Amino acid sequence: MLIVLLALAALAGEPEPVPLTPEEAAQRGAAEYYRLSQTLVELASRNAWAGVERTFLALVATGVPPSFDDLLTAAHAARSIGNTAAVRARLLQANGLHEDPSVLDWLYELDNAYGTVSLAGNVGVVSLQPATMPFNPDQVASVTFAQRTIEETGVFDGLLPQGTYTFSDREIVVRPRVSTVKIDVRTDEKVKRRPKP
């Protein structure tokens, strides 16, 4: 008898999913946001910053705008992995929700110690080396994040601490509050390989 019931259940298949109304989708999104926000707090209390970063990205994917506290926690997570551009973006978003002196101080510190860069090259061919590694642990994490990103993708668009670096065979000087340093050695290599007319 049990075999017959199992066979009938298998033949029946899965029921067709019922599409959600916009209100039901919003409620489910809000519920998931709340769950993820609580997870964010728990992970941050344990200094599990990589988990906080993953959870924040999932939280953003719910479509519910992050709260001030969630953005501030996510800024700390991005700082721990060295993604200084994400730190700054999250702080700006948090400041848009609620102006806070500590957030403004942090933004001021970033704007006076980091410059923007846009670097591109062939994966496995290019690398980024600082002339001298900074002493500040957050700045070290930022340089390491940029090096790892370039190693994996060949491209880095973000913030680096003020200083002199070598990218591929070119020396670059990063200064705060100055225009973005842009180097694309992929383009230069293509230009060099073009046959002369």
C-alpha positions in Angstrom: 0.0 0.0 0.0 2.8 2.4 0.9 4.5 1.7 -2.4 1.3 2.6 -4.3 1.0 5.9 -2.4 4.6 6.8 -3.1 4.2 6.0 -6.8 1.0 8.2 -6.9 2.8 11.0 -5.1 5.7 10.8 -7.6 3.4 10.9 -10.6 1.5 13.8 -9.2 4.7 15.9 -9.2 5.2 19.2 -7.6 2.3 21.6 -7.4 2.7 24.7 -9.6 4.0 27.7 -7.6 1.5 30.4 -7.0 2.8 33.8 -8.0 3.1 36.2 -5.1 1.2 39.5 -5.1 3.3 42.6 -4.7 2.2 42.9 -1.1 3.2 39.3 -0.3 6.6 39.8 -2.0 7.1 43.0 0.0 6.2 41.3 3.3 8.6 38.3 2.5 11.3 40.8 1.6 10.8 42.7 4.8 10.8 39.5 6.8 14.0 38.3 5.2 15.6 41.8 5.7 14.7 41.7 9.4 16.2 38.2 9.7 19.4 39.2 7.9 19.7 42.4 9.9 19.6 40.4 13.1 22.2 38.0 11.7 24.3 41.1 10.9 24.3 42.2 14.5 25.1 38.7 15.8 28.1 38.3 13.4 29.4 41.8 14.1 29.3 41.1 17.9 31.6 38.2 17.2 33.9 40.2 14.8 33.0 37.8 12.0 33.5 40.5 9.4 33.6 38.3 6.3 30.2 36.9 7.4 28.9 40.4 8.0 30.0 41.4 4.4 28.2 38.3 2.9 25.1 38.9 5.0 25.0 42.6 4.1 25.1 41.8 0.4 22.2 39.4 0.9 20.4 42.0 2.9 20.8 44.5 0.0 19.5 41.9 -2.4 16.1 41.9 -0.5 15.4 45.3 -2.0 14.6 46.8 1.4 16.8 49.9 2.0 19.4 49.3 4.7 19.1 51.1 8.0 21.7 53.5 9.3 23.0 50.9 11.8 23.2 48.2 9.1 25.2 50.6 6.8 27.5 51.5 9.6 28.1 47.8 10.5 28.7 47.1 6.8 31.2 49.9 6.6 33.2 48.2 9.4 33.0 44.9 7.5 34.3 46.5 4.3 37.1 48.2 6.3 38.2 44.8 7.7 38.6 43.3 4.3 40.2 46.4 2.9 37.5 47.5 0.5 37.9 51.2 1.3 35.7 52.4 -1.7 32.8 50.3 -0.2 33.5 51.8 3.2 33.2 55.3 1.8 30.0 54.5 -0.2 28.3 53.0 2.8 29.3 55.9 5.0 27.9 58.3 2.5 24.6 56.4 2.3 24.4 56.2 6.1 25.1 59.9 6.4 22.2 60.5 4.0 19.9 58.8 6.4 21.2 60.4 9.6 24.0 62.9 10.0 26.3 61.6 12.6 29.6 63.3 13.7 31.4 60.0 13.9 30.4 59.2 10.3 31.5 62.6 9.1 34.8 62.3 10.9 35.4 58.9 9.3 34.6 60.3 5.9 36.9 63.2 6.5 39.7 60.8 7.5 39.2 58.7 4.3 39.1 61.8 2.0 42.4 63.1 3.5 44.3 59.8 3.4 43.2 58.0 0.3 43.1 58.7 -3.4 41.1 57.1 -6.2 42.6 54.8 -8.8 41.5 53.0 -11.9 44.0 50.3 -12.8 43.7 47.6 -15.5 46.0 45.0 -17.0 46.2 41.4 -18.0 45.5 38.9 -15.3 48.7 37.2 -14.1 50.9 39.8 -15.9 50.4 43.0 -13.8 50.8 43.6 -10.1 50.6 46.4 -7.7 53.5 47.2 -5.3 53.7 50.0 -2.8 57.1 51.8 -2.5 56.6 51.4 1.2 53.8 49.6 2.9 51.8 51.9 5.2 51.9 51.3 9.0 48.1 51.9 9.6 46.4 48.4 9.6 43.4 49.8 7.7 45.7 51.1 5.0 47.6 47.8 4.8 44.3 46.0 4.4 43.4 48.4 1.6 46.7 47.8 -0.3 46.3 44.1 0.2 42.7 44.1 -1.1 43.8 46.1 -4.2 46.7 43.6 -4.8 44.5 40.6 -4.4 41.8 42.1 -6.7 44.4 42.9 -9.4 45.9 39.4 -9.1 42.4 37.8 -9.5 40.8 40.1 -12.1 43.5 42.3 -13.5 41.4 45.4 -12.7 41.0 47.6 -9.6 38.8 50.6 -9.3 38.8 52.0 -5.8 40.7 53.8 -3.1 44.4 53.4 -2.1 46.3 55.2 0.7 48.4 58.2 -0.3 51.8 57.1 -1.6 53.9 55.9 -4.5 53.1 52.6 -6.1 54.4 50.5 -9.1 51.7 49.1 -11.3 53.1 46.9 -14.0 56.3 48.8 -14.9 54.8 52.3 -14.2 55.2 54.4 -11.2 52.0 56.1 -9.9 51.6 58.6 -7.2 48.3 58.5 -5.3 47.2 61.8 -3.6 44.0 62.5 -1.7 41.5 65.0 -3.2 43.2 64.9 -6.6 41.8 63.4 -9.8 41.7 59.7 -10.3 44.9 57.9 -11.4 44.0 55.9 -14.5 46.2 53.4 -16.1 45.1 50.7 -18.5 48.2 48.7 -19.8 45.9 46.5 -21.8 45.2 49.4 -24.1 48.9 50.3 -24.3 49.9 46.7 -25.2 47.3 46.7 -28.0 48.6 50.0 -29.4 52.2 48.7 -29.3 51.2 45.5 -31.3 49.4 47.4 -34.1 51.3 47.0 -37.4 52.6 50.3 -38.8 50.9 51.4 -42.1 
